Amino acid sequence: MNRLLPGQLQIGHLGKSSIFAATGLATRAVIQAVYLLLMSRWLGATGYGIFAGSVALAILASPLASWGMPVLLAKWVAREHRHMGGMWATALLQVAVVGSLLVILLMATSLIVHQPLGLRIMFLLGLSELVCLPIAQVAASQCFAIEHGSASLGAVCLIPAFRLLAGVLAFSAGFVGTPSNAVVTHFAGSLLGCVASIWLVRVVAAWPAWHMRAPLRDSLRQGGVYAVGGLVGTSYLEVDKVLMLQLLGGAAVGPYTVAFRVISLFGMPVSALMSATLPRLMASYRTPAQARIFGLVVSSAFLYGCGAGLAILVVSPIIPMVFGAGFSESVRYSLLFVPWPILFALHQAYAARVTACDRQHARVLIEGIVLILMIASDVVLLNRLGPDASIIVLLSAEATMALGCWFVGRNAVRLLS
C-alpha cells in the first residue's frame, strides 16, 4: 500500500481542509442553533426536556452504529483512494447491521427505564440516530479521506438542514408541539438527509463497490476498538441528560440542555480541526511531519478554546431573550461552562495524537474509566446539587482525559524517537 511521503504533507493543503471542515461545522452549528430555537419554542421547557433526554438516550449508542468506520476510512482511503468504493460499501452494510441491532437494544432499554415516549416513537428516534445519522457521518468521513473539502462541508450539514426543514414545515402546518410530534419530524428530516448523503458520495467519489467490500467479520474486528473509543469518547457528553431525566424530570433537563447545546456549538470548530487533521496524522505516523502537524493542531485548538470561553461570557445573558423566559436558568448554567471549550480542545487534540500513534487501546481505557466515574458521580450528586453537578463532573472529566491522553501521547512519541 502506498504511503504519503513527508514532503507531501503540506500544511497549506491541510489548512484548506481544516477551513472547509470548520466552515461545514460552523454552518451546521448555525442550522442546529435555529433547530434548537424552533424546538424549544415549539415544545416549551418541559416538553423540550423530554425530547432532549430521549434523543440523548439514543445518542449514547450512536458511536457504535458505524463500528469505527469513520476512522477506518481515514486510515485506508486516505492512504490509497482505490479503496473508497469497497470501503463505502462496507460502511453502509456495517451501519445497517449494527444500527439495526442497536435500535432493538434502544427499545428494550426504553422499557426498562420507563421512557416517557412510546415504543413506536422510540423506534423512529432510534432509526434517526442509529442508522440515518451514522450513514451521513461515514459519508462525511469518506469525503474527508479523499480531501474533497466542499463535499465534506455539505455532508456534515445535510441531516441538520433537513431536520430543520421538517420542523419548520410541521410548525407552520400547525401541528401540536408535543415530544412525539417532534420525534416524527426529526425522523423525516434524518431520512431525507441520509438519502442525500449517499447521493453526494456517488457524485464526488463512487457508488458502493459491493464486490470489493471487506468481509463484515474483518471490518467488525478491525473497527471494534475505534467503535468502543467513539462510544466512550462522545457518550460522556450525553449521559448526564439521560440520568437527569430519570432523576430530576423534564423540567430540569430543558434549561440545562439548552445551555449545553448553545455551549457545545463552540466545540464544533475543534471537532472540524480533528476531522480534517486525523487522516494526515495517521498518514504521517512514524515520520517527522507528524510532530509539526500536531504542534499546529494543539496550539490552534488551545487558542480557539480561550476565545470561545470569552465568547460564552457575551452570549450567555441573551439566552432567555432568544429561547424564552422558561430558560432563564440556562444563563447560570452556561456561565459555569466557560472553561469547557479550553478543556475540550486540549482533550480532543491530545486524544487525536494517541489515535494517530496506534495507541487507541490506551485512549479507550482512559476515556472508558472516566465515563464510568462520571456516571457514578452524577448518580450520587444530581439529587444533591441538581444540574450544577453535571457541569462540575463534566469539567473534571475533560481535564482528566486531556491529562491522560497527553501522558500516553508523549510516551508514544518518545518510543518512536
Protein Blocks (a to p, Z undefined) as FASTA:
>chain_A
ZZddfklmcfklmmmmmmmmmmmmmmmmmmmmmmmmmmmmmnommlmmmmmmmmmmmmmm
mmmmnnomlmmmmmmmmmomklmmmmmmmmmmmmmmmmmmmmmmmmmmmmmnopabdfkl
mmmmmmmmmmmmmmmmmmmmmmmmnopaklmmmmmmmmmmmmmmmmmmmmmnopacdfkl
mmmmmmmmmmmmmmmmmmmmmmmmcccdfklpccfklmmmmmmmmmmmmmmmmmmmmmmm
mmmmmmnojklmmmmmmmmmmmmmmmmmmmmmmmmmmmmmmmmgoiaklmmmmmmmmmmm
mmmmmmmmmmmmmmmmmmmmmnopklmmmmmmmmmmmmmmmmmmmmmmmmmmmmmnopmm
mmmmmmmmmmmmmmmmmmmmmmmnommlmmmmmmmmmmmmmmmmmmmmmmmmmmmZZ
